Amino acid sequence: MKLSRRQAILEIIEEKEITTQRQLAEELLARGFKTTQATISRDIKDLHLVKAPLGPASYRYARPGELDTHQSYDRLRRLFRENVVKRDFSENLILIRTLPGAAHNVAFALDHSGWEDVMGTVAGDDTILMIIKPRDAVEQVIKRIDELLR
């Protein structure tokens, strides 16, 4: 049941511009899948779906590969301002705290920001670990993060 529901979610977001979990629930119901918001939220997280720009102030659910791989500065800044709570660092690691449930989207945007000194990120629910190389680039990355938060 879970696999077929998740396959249906992927088909739905490819066929239609789904902007809310409620819309997704309605589309799933039309295909015979009665589900809860919590289940949809888990499915979105497990499928690594992201919000892709639909227009100037609107977003839709999409697979990560459907996004432009070089995230715009404005989108990154908006994600940071709306979701990042604080940041800290040690050696070549930067820790970013986000609002609950927001770490994955922020980490994805960081991974696709084009910042060459960011080797990658690991995201939990509200925490992102950034790995920076070389170590002396950490200060510059911190400055970029602080700029995004202003």
C-alpha positions in Angstrom: 0.0 0.0 0.0 2.8 2.5 0.9 4.7 1.8 -2.3 1.7 2.2 -4.5 0.6 5.4 -2.6 4.1 6.9 -3.0 4.2 5.9 -6.7 0.8 7.7 -7.1 2.2 10.8 -5.4 5.1 10.9 -7.9 2.7 10.5 -10.8 0.4 13.2 -9.4 3.1 15.8 -9.0 4.3 15.1 -12.5 0.8 15.5 -14.0 -0.4 18.5 -11.9 0.9 21.5 -10.1 0.3 20.5 -6.5 1.0 23.4 -4.1 -0.4 22.0 -0.8 -0.6 18.8 1.1 -4.4 19.2 1.1 -4.4 19.2 -2.7 -2.2 16.1 -2.7 -4.6 14.4 -0.3 -7.6 15.2 -2.5 -5.8 13.8 -5.6 -4.8 10.7 -3.7 -8.4 10.2 -2.6 -9.5 10.5 -6.2 -7.2 7.6 -7.0 -8.5 5.5 -4.1 -5.9 6.3 -1.4 -7.5 7.6 1.8 -4.7 9.1 3.9 -3.9 11.6 6.7 -1.9 14.8 6.6 0.8 13.1 8.8 1.2 10.3 6.3 1.4 12.7 3.4 4.0 14.7 5.2 6.1 11.6 5.9 5.8 10.5 2.3 6.9 13.9 1.1 9.9 13.8 3.4 10.8 10.1 2.5 10.4 10.8 -1.2 12.7 13.9 -0.8 10.2 16.1 -2.5 11.0 19.8 -2.6 9.0 23.0 -3.3 9.9 24.2 -6.8 9.1 27.8 -7.9 5.8 28.0 -9.8 5.7 31.8 -10.2 6.9 34.8 -8.3 5.1 33.9 -5.1 4.0 30.3 -5.6 5.6 26.9 -5.2 4.7 23.3 -6.2 5.9 19.9 -5.1 8.6 18.4 -7.3 11.3 15.8 -7.3 14.7 17.3 -6.5 16.1 16.6 -10.0 13.4 18.8 -11.5 14.8 22.0 -10.0 17.4 24.1 -11.6 20.6 22.7 -10.1 22.1 26.2 -9.4 19.8 27.7 -6.8 19.2 31.4 -7.1 20.6 33.7 -4.4 17.1 35.2 -3.8 15.6 31.7 -3.2 18.5 30.7 -0.9 18.1 34.0 1.0 14.3 33.5 1.4 14.8 29.9 2.6 17.4 31.1 5.1 15.3 34.0 6.4 12.1 31.9 6.7 13.7 28.7 8.2 17.1 29.1 9.7 17.2 29.8 13.5 20.9 29.9 14.2 24.3 28.6 13.1 27.6 27.6 14.7 30.9 26.0 13.5 33.9 24.0 14.6 36.9 23.2 12.5 35.6 22.4 9.0 32.0 21.7 10.1 29.1 24.2 10.2 25.9 23.4 12.1 22.7 25.1 11.0 19.5 24.9 13.1 16.2 25.3 11.3 12.5 25.3 12.1 11.2 21.8 12.5 10.8 20.0 9.2 12.7 22.6 7.2 16.3 21.2 7.3 15.9 19.1 4.2 14.8 21.9 1.9 17.5 24.3 3.2 20.2 21.5 2.9 19.1 20.7 -0.7 19.4 24.4 -1.6 22.9 24.6 -0.1 24.0 21.4 -1.9 22.9 23.0 -5.2 24.0 26.6 -4.4 27.2 26.3 -6.4 29.4 27.0 -3.4 32.5 25.0 -4.3 33.8 24.9 -0.7 30.8 23.0 0.5 31.5 19.3 0.1 28.0 18.4 1.1 25.3 18.5 3.8 23.6 16.0 6.1 20.0 17.0 7.1 17.8 15.8 9.9 14.5 17.3 10.8 15.7 20.7 12.1 19.5 20.4 11.9 22.0 20.6 9.0 25.6 19.6 9.2 27.7 21.2 6.4 31.1 19.8 5.5 33.5 22.5 4.3 36.8 21.9 2.4 39.3 23.4 2.8 39.0 24.2 6.5 40.1 27.8 6.1 37.1 28.4 3.8 34.8 28.1 6.9 35.1 31.7 7.7 34.0 32.7 4.2 31.1 30.3 4.2 29.9 31.7 7.6 30.0 35.2 6.2 27.8 34.0 3.3 25.4 32.4 5.7 25.2 35.5 7.8 24.6 37.6 4.7 21.7 35.3 3.8 20.2 35.8 7.2 20.3 39.7 7.1 
